[in-house]
Amino acid sequence: MGTETAGLREAKKQETRQLISDHATRLFLEQGFEDTTIAEIADAARVAKKTVTNYFARKEDMALDHQEAFAGALARTVADRAPGESALGALRRAFGEDVGRRSPVAGFSGLPFARMVADSPTLTARLRDLHDRREEELARALAEATAAAPEDITPAAAAAQLAAAHRLLFGRIQELTLAGHPVDAVAESVVQDAERVFAMLEPALDGYAVAPPAD
């Protein structure tokens, strides 16, 4: 009985969190992120203002609701790479898969959302922070994958290059979206861009952090 009650309580919390996020996003798109207040979001969701801040420490957390998935994506890809696959190969493959499913983590958000972010200094700054955090998490994953010594700069150097490639491609998707290109055309274009970008990294990183063969 206790487990069932706890499960229902957790489901209710998730439902409330999603309700607040949905209303917040709607208001952000209608009014702009900077001009929307926490009080307005609480009124729209029919909850107390304190409830909103209990679920979301910062207003931008309601807009960028894929933050954790975004920040950890590159590190997870490296950790989960196939036997015999390099970090570069795994990240290249995963990016292609993300483009194929038009993933928000890759940068596909739709024109209204992309415009909202571009028009908000707060969200733009937060996105930069998330890119930086993603690079840091990738560096840690590469250090673990290669059993690098703490003083070895190689994982950080590799992460800087790989994360920069993803940052560039993310920005390219946003740029094309803001220019009004249809999503399929954006995907087709960025696939070609990605081939050029990742090919430039091959000489330095193609044999780096290769996963050991399966037993």
C-alpha positions in Angstrom: 0.0 0.0 0.0 2.8 2.4 0.9 4.6 1.7 -2.4 1.4 2.4 -4.3 0.8 5.6 -2.5 4.3 6.8 -3.1 3.9 6.0 -6.8 0.7 8.0 -7.0 2.3 10.9 -5.2 5.3 10.9 -7.6 3.0 10.7 -10.6 1.0 13.7 -9.3 4.3 15.6 -8.8 5.3 14.9 -12.4 1.9 15.9 -13.6 2.1 19.2 -11.8 5.6 19.8 -13.0 4.6 19.2 -16.6 1.5 21.4 -16.2 3.6 24.3 -15.0 6.2 23.8 -17.8 3.5 23.6 -20.5 1.8 26.8 -19.3 5.1 28.6 -18.9 6.2 27.6 -22.4 3.0 28.8 -23.9 3.3 32.2 -22.2 7.0 32.5 -23.1 6.1 32.0 -26.8 3.2 34.4 -26.6 4.8 37.2 -24.6 8.5 36.5 -24.7 10.6 35.0 -22.0 11.9 38.2 -20.4 8.4 39.7 -20.2 6.7 36.7 -18.6 6.5 36.7 -14.8 6.4 33.8 -12.3 3.1 35.1 -11.0 1.6 34.9 -14.5 2.8 31.4 -14.9 1.3 30.4 -11.5 -2.0 32.0 -12.4 -2.1 30.2 -15.8 -1.3 26.8 -14.1 -3.7 27.6 -11.2 -1.1 26.9 -8.6 0.6 29.1 -6.0 3.6 31.1 -7.0 5.6 29.2 -4.3 4.6 25.9 -6.0 6.2 27.1 -9.3 9.5 28.0 -7.5 9.4 24.7 -5.6 9.4 22.8 -8.9 11.7 25.1 -10.8 14.5 27.0 -9.1 15.0 29.3 -12.1 12.6 30.6 -14.7 14.8 29.4 -17.5 14.4 25.8 -16.3 10.8 26.0 -17.4 11.8 26.9 -20.9 14.8 24.7 -21.4 13.3 21.4 -20.1 15.8 19.2 -21.9 18.8 20.6 -19.9 19.9 17.3 -18.3 19.6 15.3 -21.4 21.5 18.0 -23.4 24.3 18.4 -20.9 25.0 14.7 -20.5 24.4 13.6 -24.1 27.9 13.5 -25.4 29.3 11.9 -22.2 26.6 9.1 -22.4 27.4 8.5 -26.1 31.1 7.9 -25.3 30.3 5.7 -22.3 27.9 3.6 -24.4 30.0 3.4 -27.6 30.2 0.0 -29.3 33.2 -2.3 -29.0 35.9 -1.1 -31.4 34.2 2.3 -31.8 36.1 5.4 -31.2 34.7 8.4 -29.3 34.6 10.4 -32.6 32.8 7.5 -34.4 30.2 7.1 -31.6 29.5 10.9 -31.5 29.3 11.1 -35.2 26.9 8.2 -35.4 24.8 9.5 -32.5 24.5 13.0 -34.1 23.2 11.5 -37.3 20.6 9.6 -35.3 19.6 12.7 -33.5 19.2 14.6 -36.8 17.1 11.7 -38.1 14.6 11.9 -35.3 14.8 15.8 -35.3 15.9 15.7 -31.6 15.7 18.9 -29.5 19.1 17.9 -28.1 20.6 18.4 -31.5 18.9 21.8 -31.9 15.6 21.0 -33.6 13.1 23.2 -31.7 10.8 24.8 -34.3 10.9 28.4 -35.3 8.8 29.9 -32.5 10.9 28.3 -29.8 14.2 29.1 -31.6 13.0 32.8 -31.9 12.1 32.9 -28.2 15.6 31.7 -27.2 17.4 34.0 -29.6 15.4 37.0 -28.4 16.1 36.3 -24.7 19.5 37.3 -23.2 18.8 35.1 -20.2 18.1 31.9 -22.3 21.0 32.6 -24.7 23.4 32.9 -21.7 21.9 29.7 -20.1 22.4 27.8 -23.4 26.1 28.9 -23.5 26.4 27.5 -19.9 24.9 24.2 -21.0 27.3 23.9 -23.9 30.2 24.5 -21.5 28.8 21.9 -19.0 28.4 19.4 -21.8 32.1 19.8 -22.7 33.1 19.3 -19.1 31.1 16.2 -18.8 32.5 14.9 -22.0 36.0 15.5 -20.8 35.4 13.5 -17.7 33.9 10.6 -19.8 36.9 10.6 -22.1 39.3 10.6 -19.1 37.5 7.6 -17.7 37.4 5.9 -21.1 41.1 6.2 -21.6 42.2 5.8 -18.0 44.0 9.1 -18.3 46.1 10.5 -15.4 44.6 13.5 -13.6 47.3 15.8 -15.0 46.8 14.6 -18.6 45.3 17.4 -20.7 44.4 15.1 -23.6 40.8 14.3 -22.6 40.1 18.0 -22.1 41.7 18.8 -25.5 39.7 16.1 -27.2 36.5 17.2 -25.5 37.1 20.8 -26.5 37.2 19.8 -30.2 34.3 17.4 -30.1 32.1 19.7 -28.1 32.9 22.6 -30.4 31.8 20.6 -33.4 28.5 19.9 -31.7 28.1 23.5 -30.6 28.7 24.6 -34.2 26.2 22.2 -35.6 23.6 23.1 -33.0 24.1 26.7 -33.9 23.8 25.9 -37.6 20.4 24.2 -37.0 19.2 27.2 -35.1 20.4 29.6 -37.7 18.6 27.7 -40.5 15.5 27.4 -38.4 15.4 31.1 -37.7 15.9 31.8 -41.4 12.6 30.0 -42.0 13.8 26.8 -43.7 11.5 23.8 -43.4 12.7 21.2 -40.9 13.5 18.5 -43.5 15.6 21.0 -45.4 17.4 21.9 -42.2 18.1 18.3 -41.5 19.4 17.6 -45.1 21.7 20.6 -44.9 23.1 19.9 -41.5 23.8 16.2 -42.4 26.1 17.6 -45.1 27.7 20.1 -42.8 28.3 17.4 -40.2 30.1 15.2 -42.7 32.6 18.1 -43.3 32.9 19.0 -39.7 33.6 15.5 -38.4 35.9 14.7 -41.3 38.1 17.5 -40.2 38.5 15.9 -36.8 39.4 12.5 -38.1 43.2 13.0 -38.5 43.5 13.8 -34.8 40.8 11.8 -33.1 39.8 8.9 -35.3 41.8 6.4 -33.2 41.2 8.1 -29.8 39.2 6.5 -27.0 38.4 3.3 -29.0 36.3 1.0 -26.9 37.9 -2.4 -26.3 36.6 -5.4 -28.2 33.8 -7.5 -26.7 34.9 -10.5 -24.7 
